[in-house]
Amino acid sequence: SGTAADNAGVMTVTWSNAQGGSGEATRSGNNWTVNGVALALGANRITVTARDAAGNQAQAQITVNREAVVPPTVITGQPVDRSVEVGQTAAFTVAATGAGVLQYQWQSSTAAVGPFAMLADVGGVRGSREAGLNITPANRDLDGLVVRCVVSGSGGAVTSGVARLTVTAPATGGRRLFLGSAGGEPGGLVSVPILMAGSGVENAVGASYSWDPALLTLMSIDVSGGAAGAQVLGNTNEASSGRAGLLVLLPANQALPAGTNRLASVVFRIAAGVAAPASVSLATEDWPVAREVSSVEAQSLPTVFAGGSVEVTAGKEGDLTPRPNGDGFLTATDQTMAGRMVAGLETPQNGSEFMRADTAPRSTRGDGLLTATDLTQEGRYVAGLDAPQSAGGPSQPFGASAGSAPADAFEAEAKSQGLIRVVRLVDPGAPQSGRITVPVRLEALGNENALGGSVRFDAAVLRFSGASSSAGTSLIVNSQRTNEGRIGLLMSLIPGTAFPAGPTNLALLTFDVLRASGTTALSWDDAPAFREVSSVAADVLDGRFDGVTLTLGAGQPVTLQPALFFGIEVTGTVGVTYRIEAAPTAAGPWTTAGSLLLTNSPQTWVDMASPLGSTRIYRAVAP
């Protein structure tokens, strides 16, 4: 609408546009209103013509921009809770609409409020990046698991509601004989553990297993490390046909400890001609040894018997690029990808890739966790400090850390002196406002090569702005979950080197302060990056991770003191970059002489460009 006036009286107002549309405006006094103008996408030029009673006319043009409306991504079908028995498949689905090609990413947690971690198609998980998620076989460790799905498209991303998985014990009471995950490369050896989950009353166990003899050759049944006092009998008479039996007998009135026990391991050689990656099934059978578990009282106990598989990998431990199968070479690109996986920025796409990424401990070709120790071991492979070996070890993640490696002489001596390794978030010292920078400090013993962990913060109080490294540290930051108040950090040195003993600031974390008063806490966590400190030799080291409570308020004022040579000593807020200005007199003129990122307070800045014999006055200007 608009106003048209004339001394002879405006009679008509018409409009037209480039799309061939036209029409006449309606009048209310001197106000004229145009309705029903069809607009095309982009810029639309509309011409308005007013005519008076004397036949005079005047024109005006306006441009109206019409932008395409992208429909938002909307969840139309929420995942629902599932209850299954041990050994069954748990299936979750989500439905969504939106613009563009929709992408899905399922996440899991042990609590409805999180923290949530991204799922990947490893182990028994399938469909982690599809609308339908399957977990098979479900076991009691998954009872209470919570899942949700993030759906993204051209209209943005949206997170579904949560669904809970309940895993109930079948008539077996949770008793289960099953195979652990394992893998190796074509032509290599692989050791598959046979595990018994029981209640503490089991005295004897029998079962048989079958496989494709063209793909796997039975080499031995390894009974070392099995149940104490047990007699293990293996029947390998039909091994050439892909069949073997196992019988585990304990002395009379003796039972397996309650929980999960390793009974033995079946060692296979993978056929050299198997095209990797591949999965070779191991099935349970009743011949030559029938499936049964007996109690101390010689009563048959109901049991779930589950088979497994051997994951055949391509290439070597640490060979990650190009994804997903590698190229047979260990290079800097592999080390970069290992860092991204440890930091949670990338997820292994399958069991084979997980095995190659999980490199530490080297003796077992992994422990089921992707941590800083794996990054150190990857670097040792790439740098040639350790000889490459064929891929193997766990093909899916486990739920807990393998713990520290056995203490070597260095660690034992440090502990005898009461020395403690600490990764600390440091209080900047003075109350802060506007922007705050928190140092990440390692109080090292002198044999640390890498460390990782996640920092939790209150996203309603602080907004993560960025991070920078110091002390020659390579820093990887995972900022994908900052809206949840989480950032993942991975800090490392070049392979074969160690951080010096004593305190060293490895990184600076910068936050925007959203609340100007009170206190707020920063703490360490294991998602998206796992807490761990790695030695130069890629062993897990004992260490303590300490958080910090920050007081919010006025920032530290900057002060200057004369320093030796031509320069100043600056006292201010750690993490802030000050502009240093210089002038011949206090009256000016002031020119920029340099800048100073304050990593310590006070800190000296030296003017290397100051002319000899001159007099200069300096000032520091805060951003």
C-alpha positions in Angstrom: 0.0 0.0 0.0 1.0 3.6 -0.5 -0.2 7.2 -0.8 -1.0 9.0 -4.1 -2.1 12.7 -4.1 -2.6 15.3 -6.8 -4.2 18.8 -7.0 -6.5 17.6 -9.8 -7.4 14.5 -7.9 -6.0 11.0 -8.4 -8.4 8.9 -10.4 -6.8 5.5 -10.8 -3.7 3.6 -9.6 -2.6 0.5 -11.6 0.3 -2.0 -11.3 2.1 -4.4 -13.6 5.1 -6.7 -13.3 7.6 -8.5 -15.5 5.6 -11.8 -15.2 2.8 -10.3 -17.2 0.6 -9.6 -14.2 -1.4 -6.4 -13.8 -4.3 -5.0 -11.8 -5.9 -1.9 -10.2 -5.4 -0.7 -6.7 -8.2 0.0 -4.3 -8.7 3.3 -2.7 -9.2 4.6 0.9 -8.8 8.4 0.9 -5.3 9.1 -0.4 -4.2 5.5 0.4 -4.1 2.9 -2.4 -3.7 -0.8 -1.8 -2.4 -3.4 -4.3 -3.5 -7.0 -3.7 -2.9 -10.3 -5.5 0.5 -9.6 -7.0 2.1 -12.9 -8.1 5.8 -13.1 -7.2 8.4 -15.3 -8.8 11.4 -16.6 -6.9 14.1 -14.0 -6.7 13.8 -10.3 -7.5 10.4 -9.0 -8.7 10.1 -5.4 -10.1 6.6 -3.9 -9.8 5.6 -0.7 -11.7 2.8 1.4 -10.1 1.1 4.1 -12.3 -1.1 6.8 -10.9 -3.4 9.0 -13.2 -5.3 12.2 -12.3 -8.5 13.7 -13.7 -6.5 15.9 -16.2 -4.9 12.8 -17.8 -1.5 13.3 -16.1 0.3 10.2 -14.8 3.3 9.4 -12.6 5.1 6.1 -12.1 7.1 4.4 -9.3 9.0 1.1 -9.2 9.7 -1.2 -6.3 11.6 -4.4 -6.1 10.4 -7.3 -4.0 12.5 -10.3 -3.3 10.9 -13.7 -2.9 13.0 -16.3 -1.3 12.4 -20.0 -1.5 10.9 -21.5 1.6 12.7 -24.7 2.6 10.5 -26.9 4.7 12.1 -27.9 8.0 13.1 -31.4 8.8 10.4 -32.9 10.9 10.2 -36.2 12.9 6.9 -37.9 11.9 7.5 -41.2 13.7 9.3 -41.4 16.9 11.4 -44.5 17.9 9.6 -46.5 20.6 10.8 -48.5 23.6 11.7 -52.2 22.9 11.9 -55.2 25.2 13.7 -58.3 24.0 15.2 -61.4 25.4 18.9 -62.1 25.5 20.1 -63.2 22.1 17.2 -61.6 20.2 17.3 -58.6 17.8 16.3 -55.1 19.0 14.9 -53.0 16.2 14.3 -49.2 16.3 12.9 -47.0 13.6 12.4 -43.3 13.0 10.3 -41.6 10.3 10.9 -38.0 9.1 10.1 -35.6 6.3 12.0 -32.6 4.9 13.8 -31.1 2.0 16.7 -32.7 0.2 18.2 -36.1 0.9 17.6 -37.0 4.5 20.6 -38.4 6.5 20.3 -40.4 9.7 22.7 -40.8 12.6 21.7 -43.0 15.6 23.2 -42.2 19.0 23.2 -44.1 22.3 23.6 -43.4 26.0 23.0 -45.1 29.3 20.7 -42.3 30.5 17.8 -40.5 28.8 19.6 -37.1 29.5 22.8 -38.3 27.9 25.7 -38.0 27.2 25.0 -39.5 23.8 27.7 -41.0 21.6 27.4 -41.8 17.8 26.7 -45.4 16.9 28.5 -47.2 14.1 28.0 -50.4 12.2 30.4 -52.4 14.2 29.8 -55.6 16.2 26.1 -56.4 16.3 25.0 -52.9 15.3 23.5 -52.4 11.8 21.7 -49.4 10.3 23.4 -46.8 12.4 23.1 -44.3 9.5 19.7 -45.5 8.3 16.1 -45.0 9.4 16.0 -48.5 10.9 18.5 -49.5 13.6 19.1 -53.2 14.5 21.1 -54.5 17.4 21.8 -58.2 17.5 22.2 -60.2 19.5 21.0 -58.2 22.5 22.8 -59.1 25.7 22.2 -58.1 29.3 25.0 -55.4 29.1 22.6 -53.5 26.8 19.7 -53.5 29.3 18.8 -49.8 29.9 20.5 -48.6 26.7 18.8 -45.4 25.4 18.9 -44.5 21.7 17.9 -41.5 19.6 18.3 -40.5 16.0 19.5 -37.2 14.5 17.9 -36.6 11.1 19.3 -33.9 8.9 18.4 -32.4 5.5 18.3 -29.1 3.6 15.8 -27.8 6.2 18.2 -28.4 9.1 18.7 -31.1 11.7 16.3 -32.4 14.2 16.8 -35.0 17.0 14.2 -37.6 17.8 12.9 -38.5 21.2 14.6 -41.3 23.1 13.7 -45.0 23.1 14.9 -47.4 25.8 16.0 -51.0 25.3 15.1 -53.5 27.9 16.9 -56.9 27.7 15.3 -59.6 29.8 16.7 -63.0 30.7 15.1 -65.9 29.0 14.4 -69.1 30.7 18.1 -69.7 31.0 18.4 -67.1 33.7 20.9 -65.2 31.6 23.3 -68.2 31.2 25.1 -68.0 27.9 27.9 -69.7 26.1 29.2 -67.5 23.3 32.2 -66.5 21.1 34.0 -63.2 21.5 34.8 -61.0 18.5 38.1 -61.4 16.7 39.7 -60.8 13.3 42.8 -60.9 11.2 44.1 -60.6 7.6 44.1 -63.2 4.8 46.8 -65.8 5.6 47.1 -64.7 9.2 46.2 -66.3 12.5 43.1 -65.3 14.6 42.3 -66.3 18.2 38.5 -66.5 19.0 37.7 -66.7 22.7 35.0 -69.0 24.0 33.2 -67.3 26.9 30.7 -68.5 29.5 28.4 -66.1 31.3 27.0 -67.9 34.3 25.6 -67.6 37.8 28.4 -69.4 39.7 26.9 -73.0 39.7 28.2 -74.3 36.4 30.5 -77.4 36.8 30.8 -78.7 33.2 30.3 -77.2 29.7 30.1 -78.9 26.4 29.6 -77.6 22.8 30.6 -77.9 19.2 31.4 -75.4 16.5 31.3 -75.5 12.7 32.8 -73.3 10.0 33.7 -73.2 6.3 36.9 -75.2 6.0 37.7 -73.5 2.7 38.0 -70.2 4.6 39.3 -71.2 8.0 41.8 -73.9 9.1 41.8 -74.9 12.8 45.3 -74.7 14.2 44.8 -75.4 17.9 42.5 -75.0 20.9 44.3 -72.8 23.3 43.5 -73.5 27.0 46.0 -71.1 28.6 44.3 -68.5 30.7 41.1 -70.6 31.1 39.2 -71.4 34.2 41.4 -72.3 37.1 41.5 -76.1 37.9 39.5 -77.0 34.8 40.3 -79.8 32.5 39.7 -78.8 28.8 39.2 -81.5 26.2 39.1 -80.7 22.5 37.9 -83.0 19.8 39.5 -82.0 16.5 39.0 -85.3 14.6 36.7 -83.6 12.1 38.5 -80.3 11.9 39.3 -80.8 8.2 35.5 -80.9 7.6 35.0 -77.7 9.6 33.9 -79.1 12.9 35.3 -79.4 16.4 34.0 -80.0 19.9 34.9 -78.7 23.4 34.4 -80.2 26.8 35.3 -78.2 30.0 35.2 -80.2 33.3 35.8 -78.8 36.8 36.6 -81.0 39.8 33.6 -82.3 41.8 31.8 -79.7 43.8 33.7 -76.9 42.1 31.9 -74.3 39.9 32.9 -71.5 37.5 32.9 -68.1 39.2 29.8 -66.0 38.7 30.1 -63.7 35.7 31.8 -64.1 32.4 34.7 -66.6 32.2 37.1 -67.4 29.3 37.1 -71.2 28.9 39.5 -71.4 25.9 40.3 -69.9 22.6 40.0 -71.4 19.1 43.0 -70.5 16.9 42.3 -70.4 13.1 44.4 -69.6 10.1 42.5 -67.5 7.6 42.8 -68.7 4.0 45.1 -66.6 2.0 42.6 -66.3 -0.8 39.8 -64.7 1.2 38.8 -61.4 -0.3 38.9 -58.8 2.5 36.9 -57.4 4.1 34.7 -60.4 4.9 33.0 -62.1 7.7 33.2 -65.9 8.3 30.5 -67.4 10.5 31.1 -69.7 13.4 28.0 -71.8 14.3 27.1 -73.9 17.3 26.5 -77.6 16.9 25.8 -80.8 18.8 28.4 -82.9 17.1 31.0 -84.2 18.1 30.2 -82.8 21.6 26.6 -82.1 22.5 25.6 -78.7 23.7 25.0 -78.7 27.5 25.9 -77.0 30.7 25.8 -79.0 34.0 25.5 -77.8 37.6 27.6 -79.0 40.5 24.6 -81.3 41.3 24.8 -82.8 37.8 21.6 -81.1 36.7 21.3 -79.8 33.1 21.1 -76.0 33.1 19.1 -74.0 30.5 21.6 -72.0 28.4 21.7 -69.9 25.4 24.4 -71.1 22.9 25.5 -68.4 20.5 28.0 -68.6 17.6 30.1 -65.7 16.3 32.2 -64.7 13.4 35.8 -64.0 12.3 36.2 -60.6 10.7 38.7 -60.8 7.8 40.5 -57.5 7.5 42.5 -55.9 4.7 46.0 -54.8 5.3 47.9 -53.8 8.5 47.2 -52.4 11.9 46.9 -48.6 11.5 46.2 -48.7 7.7 43.1 -46.5 7.6 43.3 -44.4 4.4 41.8 -44.3 1.9 38.7 -45.4 3.7 37.4 -48.0 4.4 40.1 -50.6 3.4 43.4 -48.7 3.4 46.1 -49.0 0.8 48.8 -51.2 2.4 50.9 -48.2 3.4 51.3 -46.5 6.8 51.6 -42.7 6.2 50.9 -39.4 7.8 47.4 -39.5 6.4 46.7 -42.6 8.4 47.9 -40.9 11.6 45.6 -37.9 10.8 42.6 -40.3 10.4 43.5 -42.1 13.6 43.5 -38.8 15.5 40.0 -38.0 14.0 38.7 -41.3 15.1 40.1 -41.1 18.6 38.7 -37.6 18.9 35.3 -38.8 17.8 35.2 -36.8 14.6 35.1 -39.9 12.5 33.4 -43.3 13.2 34.8 -46.7 12.0 32.5 -47.9 9.3 32.7 -51.6 10.0 34.5 -54.2 12.2 37.5 -54.4 9.9 38.1 -50.6 10.1 37.7 -50.6 13.9 40.3 -53.4 14.2 42.8 -51.4 12.2 42.2 -48.2 14.2 42.4 -49.9 17.6 46.2 -50.5 17.6 47.1 -50.4 21.3 48.1 -52.3 23.3 50.3 -53.6 20.4 50.7 -57.1 22.0 47.0 -57.8 21.7 46.4 -55.6 18.6 43.9 -53.4 20.5 41.7 -53.5 23.6 38.2 -52.5 22.2 38.7 -48.7 22.8 39.9 -45.8 20.7 42.0 -43.6 22.9 45.2 -41.5 23.0 47.2 -44.7 23.3 46.0 -45.8 19.9 47.2 -42.4 18.4 50.6 -42.9 19.9 50.9 -46.4 18.6 49.7 -45.3 15.2 52.5 -42.7 15.2 55.1 -45.3 16.1 54.0 -47.4 13.1 54.0 -44.4 10.7 57.4 -43.3 12.0 58.9 -46.8 11.7 59.6 -47.0 15.4 57.6 -50.3 15.5 57.4 -52.9 12.8 54.0 -53.1 11.1 51.8 -56.2 11.8 48.7 -57.6 10.3 45.4 -56.2 11.5 43.6 -58.1 14.2 42.1 -57.8 17.7 38.6 -56.8 18.7 36.2 -55.9 15.9 33.9 -53.9 18.0 34.2 -51.5 20.9 34.1 -52.7 24.5 32.4 -50.7 27.3 35.3 -49.9 29.6 39.0 -49.0 29.5 41.5 -51.8 29.7 43.2 -49.9 32.4 46.8 -49.0 32.9 49.6 -51.1 31.5 51.8 -53.0 34.0 54.1 -50.4 35.7 57.6 -50.2 34.2 60.7 -49.1 36.2 60.0 -45.5 35.4 56.5 -45.6 36.6 57.4 -47.6 39.7 60.1 -45.1 40.7 57.7 -42.2 40.2 55.1 -43.8 42.4 57.7 -44.6 45.1 58.5 -40.9 45.3 54.8 -40.0 45.5 54.7 -38.3 42.1 51.3 -37.9 40.5 50.5 -37.2 36.9 47.7 -34.6 36.6 45.8 -33.2 33.6 44.4 -30.0 34.9 42.0 -27.2 33.7 43.6 -24.1 35.2 41.7 -21.2 36.7 42.8 -18.1 34.8 43.3 -16.4 38.2 41.1 -13.3 38.1 37.3 -13.0 37.6 36.4 -12.9 34.0 33.7 -11.5 31.8 32.9 -11.3 28.1 35.5 -13.9 27.1 37.5 -16.3 29.2 40.5 -18.5 28.3 41.2 -21.7 30.3 44.6 -23.4 30.0 44.8 -27.2 29.8 47.9 -28.1 31.8 49.8 -31.4 32.0 51.8 -31.9 35.2 54.0 -34.5 33.6 56.5 -37.0 34.9 58.5 -36.9 31.6 57.4 -40.0 29.7 54.0 -38.8 28.3 53.5 -38.6 24.5 49.8 -38.0 24.1 46.6 -37.5 26.1 42.9 -37.1 25.3 39.7 -36.4 27.1 36.4 -34.4 26.9 35.6 -31.1 28.7 32.1 -30.6 30.0 30.6 -27.1 30.6 27.3 -25.4 31.1 26.1 -24.4 27.7 23.7 -21.9 29.2 26.7 -20.0 30.8 29.6 -20.5 28.4 29.7 -20.7 24.6 32.8 -22.5 23.2 34.7 -20.1 20.9 37.8 -22.0 20.0 41.1 -23.6 21.1 44.7 -23.2 20.3 47.7 -25.3 21.0 51.0 -24.4 22.7 54.3 -26.0 23.7 54.6 -27.6 20.3 51.5 -29.7 20.8 49.4 -31.1 18.0 45.8 -30.4 18.9 42.6 -32.0 17.5 39.3 -30.5 18.7 35.9 -32.1 18.4 33.4 -29.3 18.7 30.4 -31.2 17.2 28.6 -31.4 20.6 29.2 -27.9 22.0 25.4 -27.3 22.1 25.4 -30.1 24.7 28.3 -28.4 26.6 30.9 -30.9 25.4 34.2 -30.6 23.5 36.7 -33.4 22.8 40.4 -32.8 22.9 43.4 -34.9 21.7 46.9 -33.5 22.3 50.1 -35.2 21.1 53.7 -34.8 20.2 55.7 -36.4 17.3 56.2 -40.1 17.8 59.1 -41.1 20.1 59.2 -37.8 22.0 57.8 -36.9 25.5 56.5 -33.8 27.3 59.1 -32.5 29.7 58.6 -33.3 33.4 56.7 -30.6 35.3 53.8 -28.3 34.4 53.2 -27.4 30.8 50.2 -25.6 29.2 49.3 -27.7 26.2 46.2 -25.9 25.0 44.1 -22.8 25.6 40.3 -23.1 25.5 38.3 -19.9 24.9 34.7 -19.4 25.8 32.3 -16.5 25.5 30.7 -15.8 28.9 26.9 -15.6 28.6 26.2 -14.8 32.3 28.1 -12.0 34.0 28.1 -13.3 37.6 28.3 -16.3 39.8 30.4 -19.4 39.3 30.5 -22.2 36.7 32.3 -25.5 36.6 34.4 -27.2 33.9 34.9 -31.0 34.3 36.4 -33.9 32.4 34.4 -36.7 30.8 34.8 -39.6 28.3 32.6 -38.4 25.4 33.2 -37.6 22.7 36.9 -38.3 23.4 38.0 -40.9 26.0 40.2 -39.8 29.0 43.6 -41.3 28.7 47.3 -40.5 28.9 49.7 -42.4 26.7 53.4 -43.0 27.2 56.1 -42.7 24.5 55.8 -46.5 24.1 52.0 -46.4 23.7 51.3 -47.8 27.1 48.3 -46.5 29.2 49.6 -44.3 32.0 47.9 -43.6 35.4 46.8 -40.1 35.7 44.3 -37.8 37.3 42.0 -35.4 35.4 41.1 -32.3 37.5 38.4 -29.8 36.5 38.0 -26.2 37.7 35.3 -23.8 39.0 35.4 -20.3 37.4 34.2 -17.1 39.0 32.5 -14.9 36.5 32.8 -11.1 36.8 35.0 -8.2 35.7 38.0 -8.9 33.6 41.7 -8.5 34.6 42.8 -4.9 33.9 45.9 -4.6 31.7 49.0 -3.0 33.3 52.4 -2.2 31.9 55.9 -2.1 33.4 59.2 -1.2 31.7 61.2 -4.3 30.6 64.8 -4.8 29.5 65.6 -3.8 25.8 62.8 -1.9 24.1 59.6 -3.5 25.4 57.0 -3.8 28.1 55.9 -6.3 30.7 52.1 -6.9 30.3 49.8 -8.0 33.1 46.3 -8.9 31.9 43.9 -11.7 31.1 45.5 -15.0 29.9 44.3 -15.9 26.5 43.5 -12.4 25.3 45.4 -10.9 22.4 46.4 -7.3 23.1 47.5 -4.7 20.4 50.7 -3.0 21.3 51.0 0.6 20.2 54.0 2.9 20.4 54.6 6.6 20.1 57.6 9.0 20.5 55.7 10.9 23.2 52.6 10.5 25.4 50.8 12.9 23.0 51.3 10.6 20.1 51.0 9.9 17.3 50.3 6.2 18.2 51.1 3.4 15.7 50.7 -0.3 16.0 54.0 -1.9 16.9 52.8 -5.5 17.3 50.4 -7.8 19.1 50.7 -10.2 22.1 48.7 -13.3 23.0 49.0 -13.5 26.7 49.8 -17.1 27.6 51.1 -16.1 31.1 50.6 -13.1 33.2 52.8 -11.1 33.4 54.5 -11.6 30.1 57.2 -9.6 28.4 56.9 -8.2 24.9 60.1 -6.9 23.1 60.0 -4.4 20.3 62.7 -5.7 18.0 61.9 -3.0 15.4 62.6 0.0 17.7 65.3 2.3 16.2 68.6 2.5 18.1 68.9 5.6 20.2 65.2 6.4 20.1 62.7 6.9 22.9 59.4 5.2 22.7 56.3 5.1 24.9 54.0 2.0 24.7 50.5 1.1 25.5 48.5 -2.2 25.3 45.0 -2.0 23.9 42.5 -4.7 24.7 40.2 -6.0 22.0 
